[in-house]
Amino acid sequence: MTGRTEWPGDSPDSSRAEKELSPQDPAERARAICLRLLTGNPRTRKQLADALRKREIPDEVAEEVLSRFEDVGLIDDAAFAGAWVESRHHGRGLARRALARELRTKGVEPALIQEAVDRLDSDREEATARELVDRKLRATRGLDRDRRLRRLAGMLARKGYPEGMALRVVRQALEAEGEDTDGLDESF
């Protein structure tokens, strides 16, 4: 027991809190669900719509509530996409391709995805790739050159970096360490 007083709707069991709301008013339930979900993290309109559908809120009520939330600025997919790109690029080192894939799974419209990932210029993306390789380079010392190349380039590929950029960055990092990189292009 934490000694904290629990209030109705304050429970981690969200479904119980939602059931305490008037079952006759699905709009009020929908607003409460959306507000609760938006409290922790920003969400896309699709994520909220899916949550309302899962909780059996009628589609027309969900549409009305979601539109109102958009009108007052509580739902903004463009801002969400921009913040997502900024956060995931800095925090995880993800490249444009991986970021676009994640935003698609969150239900962001293609035009908004393109706008958000275009803010990440190729110079900045390449600089991040270099930082990622520099961090991982030490762990690959002692391995043969081809294995190092595969591990480093594979790490960048999983983060969404284009193959050409990944190979160029890894090759330059290996050369800076004194590795012989002649013939790398032919083997990969």
Z-matrix of the N, CA and C atoms (Angstrom, degrees):
N
C 1 1.453
C 2 1.522 1 108.85
N 3 1.292 2 116.87 1 131.08
C 4 1.462 3 120.86 2 -176.27
C 5 1.520 4 112.76 3 -88.61
N 6 1.306 5 117.72 4 -11.26
C 7 1.459 6 120.27 5 -177.27
C 8 1.512 7 112.30 6 80.90
N 9 1.312 8 116.75 7 4.92
C 10 1.450 9 121.68 8 -178.59
C 11 1.520 10 109.04 9 -92.39
N 12 1.301 11 116.09 10 138.07
C 13 1.457 12 120.25 11 177.33
C 14 1.508 13 109.08 12 -76.82
N 15 1.330 14 116.49 13 129.00
C 16 1.463 15 120.22 14 177.31
C 17 1.510 16 109.39 15 -94.36
N 18 1.308 17 114.41 16 133.48
C 19 1.452 18 122.04 17 178.55
C 20 1.514 19 108.71 18 -104.74
N 21 1.305 20 117.58 19 155.85
C 22 1.469 21 118.70 20 176.28
C 23 1.527 22 109.83 21 -57.73
N 24 1.315 23 115.38 22 133.63
C 25 1.468 24 120.08 23 -179.72
C 26 1.509 25 112.87 24 84.97
N 27 1.359 26 117.84 25 -1.22
C 28 1.448 27 122.67 26 -177.66
C 29 1.521 28 111.32 27 -96.48
N 30 1.307 29 116.33 28 -0.68
C 31 1.447 30 122.51 29 -174.86
C 32 1.519 31 111.13 30 -77.82
N 33 1.347 32 116.79 31 146.76
C 34 1.462 33 117.87 32 174.64
C 35 1.531 34 111.84 33 -66.52
N 36 1.331 35 117.05 34 -17.14
C 37 1.462 36 121.00 35 176.73
C 38 1.526 37 108.16 36 -82.40
N 39 1.330 38 115.05 37 88.03
C 40 1.467 39 119.89 38 -172.84
C 41 1.514 40 112.32 39 -63.06
N 42 1.318 41 117.11 40 -33.03
C 43 1.459 42 117.56 41 -177.30
C 44 1.534 43 110.71 42 -66.57
N 45 1.337 44 118.12 43 -34.85
C 46 1.462 45 120.45 44 176.91
C 47 1.522 46 110.35 45 -65.61
N 48 1.322 47 115.76 46 -42.10
C 49 1.466 48 119.75 47 179.27
C 50 1.525 49 110.51 48 -63.50
N 51 1.323 50 116.45 49 -39.50
C 52 1.456 51 119.84 50 -179.95
C 53 1.525 52 111.17 51 -67.82
N 54 1.331 53 117.17 52 -34.27
C 55 1.463 54 120.56 53 -179.24
C 56 1.527 55 111.47 54 -70.11
N 57 1.349 56 116.02 55 -24.46
C 58 1.455 57 119.20 56 179.08
C 59 1.524 58 111.36 57 -71.04
N 60 1.336 59 117.03 58 -20.41
C 61 1.456 60 120.40 59 177.21
C 62 1.520 61 109.41 60 -71.77
N 63 1.284 62 115.83 61 158.37
C 64 1.464 63 120.87 62 -179.02
C 65 1.529 64 110.73 63 -58.65
N 66 1.341 65 117.34 64 116.89
C 67 1.457 66 118.78 65 -179.84
C 68 1.527 67 112.54 66 -66.92
N 69 1.355 68 117.54 67 -17.23
C 70 1.458 69 120.77 68 -179.81
C 71 1.529 70 111.64 69 -76.96
N 72 1.322 71 118.44 70 -17.51
C 73 1.456 72 120.88 71 -175.25
C 74 1.531 73 111.10 72 -113.68
N 75 1.330 74 117.25 73 85.91
C 76 1.471 75 119.59 74 -179.44
C 77 1.530 76 112.61 75 -65.54
N 78 1.323 77 118.06 76 -27.43
C 79 1.466 78 120.13 77 179.06
C 80 1.526 79 110.01 78 -65.71
N 81 1.317 80 116.86 79 -41.13
C 82 1.464 81 120.43 80 178.57
C 83 1.529 82 110.46 81 -66.83
N 84 1.317 83 116.32 82 -40.31
C 85 1.471 84 120.21 83 175.99
C 86 1.519 85 110.14 84 -61.90
N 87 1.332 86 117.35 85 -44.07
C 88 1.460 87 121.55 86 -179.35
C 89 1.528 88 110.50 87 -62.35
N 90 1.322 89 117.78 88 -44.09
C 91 1.471 90 121.10 89 178.13
C 92 1.530 91 110.44 90 -60.76
N 93 1.326 92 116.50 91 -44.25
C 94 1.470 93 120.57 92 -179.23
C 95 1.531 94 110.99 93 -63.89
N 96 1.317 95 116.82 94 -42.27
C 97 1.469 96 120.97 95 178.76
C 98 1.526 97 110.04 96 -61.68
N 99 1.317 98 116.29 97 -48.50
C 100 1.474 99 120.34 98 -178.76
C 101 1.528 100 111.42 99 -62.78
N 102 1.315 101 116.68 100 -44.80
C 103 1.468 102 119.38 101 -179.68
C 104 1.529 103 111.02 102 -62.65
N 105 1.320 104 116.58 103 -41.35
C 106 1.464 105 119.73 104 178.99
C 107 1.525 106 110.16 105 -62.94
N 108 1.325 107 117.26 106 -44.72
C 109 1.464 108 120.63 107 -179.11
C 110 1.528 109 111.88 108 -66.67
N 111 1.321 110 116.89 109 -35.93
C 112 1.464 111 120.58 110 -179.42
C 113 1.523 112 112.78 111 -77.06
N 114 1.322 113 117.31 112 -16.16
C 115 1.455 114 120.56 113 -179.19
C 116 1.522 115 111.29 114 -66.24
N 117 1.324 116 117.20 115 -42.47
C 118 1.459 117 120.29 116 -177.13
C 119 1.516 118 113.41 117 -76.46
N 120 1.302 119 116.52 118 -49.20
C 121 1.474 120 122.48 119 -175.92
C 122 1.510 121 109.49 120 -146.75
N 123 1.329 122 116.45 121 153.65
C 124 1.460 123 117.98 122 172.27
C 125 1.530 124 109.16 123 -64.07
N 126 1.294 125 117.05 124 149.82
C 127 1.470 126 122.18 125 -179.85
C 128 1.516 127 108.87 126 -135.44
N 129 1.322 128 114.87 127 155.81
C 130 1.459 129 119.70 128 175.25
C 131 1.521 130 108.98 129 -83.63
N 132 1.303 131 114.47 130 164.40
C 133 1.464 132 119.66 131 178.03
C 134 1.530 133 109.89 132 -59.90
N 135 1.328 134 117.43 133 -40.84
C 136 1.459 135 120.75 134 -179.48
C 137 1.522 136 111.06 135 -64.02
N 138 1.310 137 118.11 136 -41.36
C 139 1.461 138 120.49 137 179.50
C 140 1.528 139 110.40 138 -61.01
N 141 1.324 140 116.41 139 -42.73
C 142 1.467 141 120.07 140 179.04
C 143 1.524 142 110.69 141 -68.06
N 144 1.325 143 116.85 142 -41.42
C 145 1.469 144 120.33 143 179.00
C 146 1.529 145 110.31 144 -61.55
N 147 1.333 146 116.84 145 -41.33
C 148 1.465 147 120.41 146 178.08
C 149 1.525 148 110.89 147 -63.22
N 150 1.333 149 116.92 148 -40.87
C 151 1.462 150 120.63 149 179.46
C 152 1.532 151 110.79 150 -64.68
N 153 1.328 152 116.95 151 -40.21
C 154 1.468 153 120.11 152 178.87
C 155 1.526 154 111.01 153 -67.70
N 156 1.322 155 116.22 154 -39.70
C 157 1.468 156 120.42 155 178.78
C 158 1.531 157 109.92 156 -63.84
N 159 1.325 158 116.01 157 -41.24
C 160 1.464 159 121.38 158 179.49
C 161 1.534 160 111.18 159 -62.24
N 162 1.318 161 115.79 160 -32.02
C 163 1.468 162 120.73 161 -179.55
C 164 1.528 163 112.04 162 -94.38
N 165 1.333 164 114.70 163 15.04
C 166 1.462 165 123.59 164 173.13
C 167 1.530 166 114.19 165 59.91
N 168 1.331 167 114.99 166 39.01
C 169 1.468 168 120.64 167 171.61
C 170 1.530 169 106.04 168 -81.45
N 171 1.323 170 118.56 169 130.65
C 172 1.473 171 120.43 170 179.21
C 173 1.534 172 111.49 171 -55.86
N 174 1.328 173 116.08 172 141.51
C 175 1.466 174 121.37 173 -175.53
C 176 1.525 175 113.10 174 -55.74
N 177 1.338 176 117.32 175 -42.48
C 178 1.471 177 118.99 176 -177.81
C 179 1.531 178 111.18 177 -66.83
N 180 1.321 179 117.74 178 -34.64
C 181 1.476 180 121.37 179 177.22
C 182 1.528 181 109.14 180 -69.52
N 183 1.321 182 116.78 181 -44.38
C 184 1.459 183 121.00 182 179.26
C 185 1.528 184 110.58 183 -59.76
N 186 1.326 185 116.46 184 -44.43
C 187 1.465 186 120.84 185 -179.99
C 188 1.526 187 110.90 186 -60.68
N 189 1.315 188 116.45 187 -43.37
C 190 1.462 189 121.15 188 -179.93
C 191 1.530 190 111.18 189 -63.40
N 192 1.316 191 117.01 190 -46.02
C 193 1.465 192 121.48 191 -179.30
C 194 1.530 193 110.25 192 -65.92
N 195 1.319 194 117.34 193 -45.59
C 196 1.462 195 120.68 194 -179.39
C 197 1.532 196 111.44 195 -63.72
N 198 1.318 197 117.19 196 -39.61
C 199 1.467 198 120.15 197 177.48
C 200 1.522 199 111.18 198 -63.16
N 201 1.319 200 115.73 199 -41.39
C 202 1.470 201 119.71 200 178.63
C 203 1.530 202 110.45 201 -64.59
N 204 1.310 203 117.16 202 -41.79
C 205 1.465 204 120.84 203 178.38
C 206 1.531 205 110.71 204 -63.06
N 207 1.334 206 116.23 205 -36.92
C 208 1.462 207 120.13 206 176.05
C 209 1.522 208 110.73 207 -66.16
N 210 1.326 209 116.55 208 -43.48
C 211 1.469 210 121.36 209 -179.26
C 212 1.528 211 112.15 210 -58.58
N 213 1.325 212 116.66 211 -38.04
C 214 1.462 213 119.43 212 -177.78
C 215 1.530 214 112.44 213 -91.70
N 216 1.342 215 117.04 214 1.27
C 217 1.461 216 120.59 215 173.95
C 218 1.520 217 115.81 216 88.77
N 219 1.320 218 117.90 217 9.67
C 220 1.463 219 119.42 218 177.97
C 221 1.528 220 111.92 219 -78.19
N 222 1.322 221 116.36 220 -23.50
C 223 1.455 222 121.73 221 174.02
C 224 1.526 223 106.71 222 -119.85
N 225 1.328 224 115.97 223 122.72
C 226 1.462 225 121.45 224 179.19
C 227 1.526 226 107.63 225 -146.69
N 228 1.319 227 116.05 226 93.85
C 229 1.466 228 120.82 227 -176.30
C 230 1.527 229 112.37 228 -62.25
N 231 1.319 230 118.17 229 -33.40
C 232 1.470 231 120.54 230 179.22
C 233 1.525 232 110.17 231 -66.23
N 234 1.327 233 117.05 232 -45.44
C 235 1.467 234 120.83 233 177.88
C 236 1.526 235 110.51 234 -65.27
N 237 1.335 236 116.09 235 -39.66
C 238 1.459 237 120.68 236 177.72
C 239 1.527 238 109.68 237 -59.05
N 240 1.324 239 117.28 238 -48.80
C 241 1.465 240 121.67 239 -177.84
C 242 1.534 241 110.88 240 -62.14
N 243 1.318 242 117.00 241 -43.39
C 244 1.463 243 120.11 242 178.90
C 245 1.519 244 112.27 243 -62.00
N 246 1.322 245 116.11 244 -45.17
C 247 1.464 246 120.71 245 179.55
C 248 1.530 247 110.85 246 -66.82
N 249 1.333 248 116.51 247 -37.93
C 250 1.465 249 120.94 248 179.54
C 251 1.524 250 110.42 249 -62.74
N 252 1.326 251 116.31 250 -46.13
C 253 1.467 252 120.68 251 -179.77
C 254 1.525 253 110.01 252 -61.18
N 255 1.310 254 116.36 253 -47.47
C 256 1.465 255 121.04 254 -178.97
C 257 1.533 256 110.68 255 -60.62
N 258 1.301 257 116.39 256 -48.52
C 259 1.461 258 121.77 257 -176.65
C 260 1.524 259 112.41 258 -66.46
N 261 1.304 260 117.66 259 -48.59
C 262 1.463 261 120.83 260 -175.50
C 263 1.531 262 111.73 261 -74.08
N 264 1.325 263 117.40 262 -27.53
C 265 1.461 264 118.30 263 176.43
C 266 1.524 265 109.44 264 -71.41
N 267 1.333 266 116.43 265 -46.62
C 268 1.472 267 119.60 266 179.89
C 269 1.518 268 112.11 267 -69.99
N 270 1.316 269 117.15 268 -44.21
C 271 1.452 270 120.75 269 -174.12
C 272 1.521 271 114.65 270 -76.53
N 273 1.324 272 117.43 271 -41.83
C 274 1.463 273 121.01 272 -175.22
C 275 1.525 274 112.95 273 -113.42
N 276 1.312 275 117.02 274 -8.62
C 277 1.461 276 119.81 275 179.57
C 278 1.516 277 113.42 276 74.09
N 279 1.324 278 117.29 277 24.60
C 280 1.459 279 120.15 278 -178.18
C 281 1.524 280 111.18 279 -73.49
N 282 1.322 281 114.95 280 144.32
C 283 1.467 282 122.13 281 179.22
C 284 1.523 283 109.72 282 -90.25
N 285 1.327 284 115.24 283 173.42
C 286 1.464 285 121.18 284 -176.52
C 287 1.525 286 113.45 285 -54.29
N 288 1.316 287 117.49 286 -43.73
C 289 1.462 288 120.50 287 -176.81
C 290 1.531 289 111.17 288 -62.54
N 291 1.327 290 117.76 289 -45.33
C 292 1.466 291 121.25 290 179.57
C 293 1.527 292 110.77 291 -67.56
N 294 1.320 293 116.83 292 -37.99
C 295 1.464 294 120.42 293 178.55
C 296 1.520 295 111.19 294 -64.46
N 297 1.328 296 116.28 295 -42.45
C 298 1.470 297 120.29 296 178.42
C 299 1.525 298 110.47 297 -62.63
N 300 1.315 299 116.54 298 -40.42
C 301 1.473 300 120.72 299 179.33
C 302 1.540 301 110.23 300 -62.87
N 303 1.306 302 117.20 301 -44.30
C 304 1.469 303 120.38 302 178.97
C 305 1.528 304 111.39 303 -63.33
N 306 1.320 305 116.53 304 -42.28
C 307 1.466 306 119.29 305 179.96
C 308 1.527 307 111.57 306 -66.34
N 309 1.330 308 117.02 307 -35.67
C 310 1.470 309 119.42 308 176.00
C 311 1.522 310 110.65 309 -61.08
N 312 1.334 311 117.19 310 -40.80
C 313 1.469 312 119.65 311 -179.86
C 314 1.524 313 111.54 312 -68.09
N 315 1.314 314 117.13 313 -21.42
C 316 1.463 315 121.28 314 178.75
C 317 1.525 316 111.71 315 -88.30
N 318 1.341 317 117.14 316 -2.74
C 319 1.453 318 121.24 317 175.52
C 320 1.513 319 115.37 318 86.90
N 321 1.329 320 117.57 319 19.26
C 322 1.461 321 120.71 320 178.71
C 323 1.532 322 108.34 321 -78.88
N 324 1.325 323 116.03 322 139.33
C 325 1.465 324 121.18 323 -179.05
C 326 1.531 325 110.85 324 -64.24
N 327 1.336 326 116.41 325 145.03
C 328 1.479 327 120.43 326 -177.89
C 329 1.533 328 114.43 327 -53.55
N 330 1.320 329 118.31 328 -40.15
C 331 1.472 330 120.14 329 -179.23
C 332 1.531 331 110.88 330 -64.27
N 333 1.322 332 116.64 331 -39.36
C 334 1.470 333 120.48 332 178.72
C 335 1.526 334 111.12 333 -69.91
N 336 1.328 335 116.30 334 -35.38
C 337 1.467 336 120.48 335 176.86
C 338 1.521 337 109.22 336 -63.27
N 339 1.324 338 115.80 337 -48.17
C 340 1.466 339 120.20 338 -178.49
C 341 1.525 340 110.97 339 -59.81
N 342 1.321 341 115.95 340 -44.05
C 343 1.465 342 120.69 341 179.14
C 344 1.528 343 110.95 342 -60.68
N 345 1.322 344 117.06 343 -42.48
C 346 1.469 345 121.01 344 -177.80
C 347 1.525 346 111.91 345 -69.14
N 348 1.333 347 117.69 346 -45.61
C 349 1.465 348 118.91 347 -177.77
C 350 1.525 349 111.68 348 -74.22
N 351 1.333 350 117.79 349 -23.16
C 352 1.462 351 119.94 350 176.95
C 353 1.529 352 112.10 351 -68.31
N 354 1.313 353 117.44 352 -20.73
C 355 1.475 354 120.27 353 177.09
C 356 1.524 355 111.52 354 -68.57
N 357 1.314 356 115.62 355 -19.47
C 358 1.459 357 121.51 356 178.76
C 359 1.526 358 107.17 357 -91.14
N 360 1.326 359 117.24 358 102.16
C 361 1.465 360 118.82 359 -175.58
C 362 1.529 361 111.25 360 -77.82
N 363 1.316 362 115.13 361 161.60
C 364 1.469 363 120.32 362 -174.00
C 365 1.528 364 112.20 363 -65.84
N 366 1.334 365 118.30 364 -31.01
C 367 1.468 366 120.25 365 177.78
C 368 1.525 367 110.92 366 -65.09
N 369 1.313 368 115.55 367 -43.74
C 370 1.464 369 120.22 368 179.03
C 371 1.531 370 110.50 369 -66.46
N 372 1.322 371 116.32 370 -40.11
C 373 1.456 372 121.20 371 178.37
C 374 1.536 373 110.25 372 -62.18
N 375 1.319 374 116.65 373 -43.42
C 376 1.463 375 120.03 374 179.38
C 377 1.529 376 111.28 375 -67.57
N 378 1.323 377 117.71 376 -38.48
C 379 1.461 378 120.63 377 177.54
C 380 1.537 379 110.43 378 -61.58
N 381 1.316 380 116.67 379 -40.13
C 382 1.459 381 120.09 380 177.75
C 383 1.522 382 110.43 381 -65.67
N 384 1.328 383 117.12 382 -40.00
C 385 1.465 384 120.84 383 177.48
C 386 1.528 385 110.02 384 -60.13
N 387 1.325 386 116.67 385 -41.48
C 388 1.473 387 120.57 386 178.63
C 389 1.534 388 110.76 387 -62.57
N 390 1.325 389 116.26 388 -43.14
C 391 1.468 390 119.94 389 178.72
C 392 1.524 391 111.24 390 -61.83
N 393 1.327 392 116.88 391 -42.51
C 394 1.463 393 120.71 392 178.74
C 395 1.535 394 110.99 393 -62.15
N 396 1.320 395 116.42 394 -44.35
C 397 1.468 396 120.45 395 179.86
C 398 1.524 397 109.82 396 -65.66
N 399 1.327 398 117.59 397 -42.84
C 400 1.468 399 120.27 398 179.52
C 401 1.529 400 111.33 399 -59.13
N 402 1.341 401 117.18 400 -39.82
C 403 1.469 402 120.66 401 179.10
C 404 1.525 403 112.03 402 -66.20
N 405 1.320 404 116.52 403 -36.59
C 406 1.465 405 121.35 404 -174.52
C 407 1.527 406 112.33 405 -89.67
N 408 1.312 407 117.63 406 -16.84
C 409 1.465 408 122.42 407 -174.01
C 410 1.526 409 112.30 408 -57.48
N 411 1.304 410 117.42 409 -44.45
C 412 1.464 411 121.38 410 -176.60
C 413 1.532 412 111.03 411 -59.72
N 414 1.322 413 116.75 412 -38.44
C 415 1.467 414 121.04 413 -177.95
C 416 1.530 415 112.11 414 -67.94
N 417 1.322 416 117.01 415 -15.92
C 418 1.474 417 119.21 416 -178.38
C 419 1.523 418 112.08 417 -99.50
N 420 1.323 419 117.75 418 -2.20
C 421 1.473 420 119.31 419 179.63
C 422 1.524 421 109.00 420 -62.71
N 423 1.304 422 114.69 421 141.86
C 424 1.455 423 119.68 422 -178.81
C 425 1.522 424 112.38 423 96.41
N 426 1.322 425 117.18 424 -16.85
C 427 1.466 426 121.05 425 176.68
C 428 1.522 427 108.27 426 -87.34
N 429 1.338 428 116.19 427 158.14
C 430 1.460 429 117.51 428 177.00
C 431 1.536 430 109.58 429 -69.44
N 432 1.311 431 114.20 430 159.94
C 433 1.459 432 121.22 431 -172.99
C 434 1.529 433 112.82 432 -56.05
N 435 1.321 434 118.31 433 -45.12
C 436 1.463 435 120.95 434 -177.11
C 437 1.525 436 111.35 435 -65.64
N 438 1.315 437 116.10 436 -39.73
C 439 1.466 438 119.58 437 178.77
C 440 1.532 439 110.56 438 -65.72
N 441 1.334 440 116.22 439 -40.59
C 442 1.469 441 120.06 440 176.97
C 443 1.525 442 110.05 441 -60.73
N 444 1.321 443 115.13 442 -45.66
C 445 1.461 444 120.17 443 -179.77
C 446 1.531 445 110.32 444 -59.11
N 447 1.331 446 116.85 445 -47.41
C 448 1.469 447 120.44 446 -179.14
C 449 1.528 448 111.40 447 -62.16
N 450 1.309 449 116.93 448 -43.80
C 451 1.471 450 119.49 449 -179.21
C 452 1.524 451 111.94 450 -64.25
N 453 1.318 452 116.13 451 -47.18
C 454 1.459 453 120.12 452 -177.80
C 455 1.530 454 111.97 453 -68.70
N 456 1.331 455 116.12 454 -45.39
C 457 1.468 456 119.27 455 179.48
C 458 1.527 457 110.07 456 -67.49
N 459 1.313 458 117.97 457 -36.28
C 460 1.461 459 122.00 458 177.55
C 461 1.520 460 111.83 459 -63.41
N 462 1.332 461 116.24 460 -40.58
C 463 1.463 462 120.57 461 177.06
C 464 1.523 463 110.41 462 -60.43
N 465 1.325 464 116.22 463 -44.30
C 466 1.469 465 119.57 464 179.09
C 467 1.525 466 111.25 465 -67.55
N 468 1.325 467 117.59 466 -38.74
C 469 1.468 468 120.79 467 179.20
C 470 1.526 469 110.63 468 -62.05
N 471 1.331 470 117.68 469 -41.56
C 472 1.466 471 120.81 470 179.18
C 473 1.530 472 111.60 471 -64.27
N 474 1.310 473 116.32 472 -24.84
C 475 1.464 474 120.72 473 178.66
C 476 1.526 475 111.75 474 -91.47
N 477 1.335 476 116.60 475 4.66
C 478 1.458 477 120.77 476 172.75
C 479 1.511 478 116.42 477 93.01
N 480 1.324 479 118.53 478 11.17
C 481 1.463 480 120.04 479 -179.65
C 482 1.519 481 110.33 480 -78.23
N 483 1.334 482 116.57 481 141.75
C 484 1.474 483 120.00 482 178.68
C 485 1.532 484 110.43 483 -62.74
N 486 1.321 485 115.36 484 147.01
C 487 1.469 486 121.17 485 -175.50
C 488 1.524 487 111.99 486 -56.34
N 489 1.328 488 117.09 487 -45.97
C 490 1.460 489 120.51 488 -178.54
C 491 1.524 490 112.28 489 -60.10
N 492 1.315 491 116.55 490 -44.57
C 493 1.462 492 120.59 491 179.58
C 494 1.529 493 110.05 492 -65.89
N 495 1.318 494 116.30 493 -43.56
C 496 1.461 495 120.46 494 -178.26
C 497 1.527 496 110.57 495 -60.14
N 498 1.320 497 116.64 496 -48.04
C 499 1.466 498 119.82 497 -179.24
C 500 1.527 499 111.64 498 -64.65
N 501 1.324 500 116.73 499 -40.01
C 502 1.470 501 120.65 500 179.56
C 503 1.527 502 110.59 501 -62.89
N 504 1.334 503 116.99 502 -46.70
C 505 1.468 504 121.36 503 -177.99
C 506 1.529 505 110.40 504 -64.95
N 507 1.331 506 116.45 505 -43.84
C 508 1.472 507 119.93 506 -179.49
C 509 1.523 508 110.02 507 -65.89
N 510 1.317 509 116.82 508 -43.90
C 511 1.463 510 120.24 509 179.62
C 512 1.533 511 110.52 510 -59.13
N 513 1.336 512 117.49 511 -45.22
C 514 1.464 513 120.84 512 179.53
C 515 1.531 514 111.28 513 -63.60
N 516 1.317 515 117.07 514 -38.16
C 517 1.467 516 120.01 515 178.72
C 518 1.523 517 111.14 516 -67.02
N 519 1.316 518 116.33 517 -40.78
C 520 1.463 519 119.81 518 178.58
C 521 1.530 520 110.85 519 -66.61
N 522 1.332 521 116.75 520 -40.76
C 523 1.472 522 120.66 521 177.43
C 524 1.523 523 110.37 522 -62.01
N 525 1.331 524 117.02 523 -40.14
C 526 1.470 525 120.83 524 179.84
C 527 1.528 526 111.16 525 -63.51
N 528 1.327 527 117.01 526 -25.87
C 529 1.466 528 121.12 527 177.13
C 530 1.522 529 112.13 528 -87.37
N 531 1.331 530 116.89 529 -2.24
C 532 1.452 531 120.48 530 179.11
C 533 1.519 532 114.44 531 93.13
N 534 1.334 533 117.61 532 7.74
C 535 1.477 534 121.33 533 176.96
C 536 1.521 535 109.19 534 -69.84
N 537 1.312 536 115.35 535 143.98
C 538 1.458 537 120.78 536 173.54
C 539 1.532 538 106.96 537 -81.05
N 540 1.332 539 116.22 538 120.19
C 541 1.470 540 119.37 539 -177.51
C 542 1.527 541 112.00 540 -109.14
N 543 1.335 542 116.90 541 11.24
C 544 1.470 543 119.01 542 176.49
C 545 1.508 544 109.16 543 -63.26
N 546 1.315 545 116.11 544 136.22
C 547 1.452 546 121.27 545 176.87
C 548 1.513 547 114.20 546 84.58
N 549 1.334 548 118.87 547 -0.24
C 550 1.461 549 121.03 548 179.93
C 551 1.518 550 111.27 549 -64.50
N 552 1.320 551 117.41 550 -37.91
C 553 1.455 552 120.11 551 -178.37
C 554 1.522 553 112.12 552 -63.32
N 555 1.335 554 116.47 553 -36.50
C 556 1.455 555 119.20 554 -178.79
C 557 1.533 556 111.87 555 -70.79
N 558 1.326 557 117.05 556 -34.88
C 559 1.465 558 119.50 557 -174.78
C 560 1.517 559 112.56 558 -81.26
N 561 1.325 560 118.23 559 -13.36
C 562 1.460 561 120.09 560 -178.58
C 563 1.467 562 109.62 561 -130.97
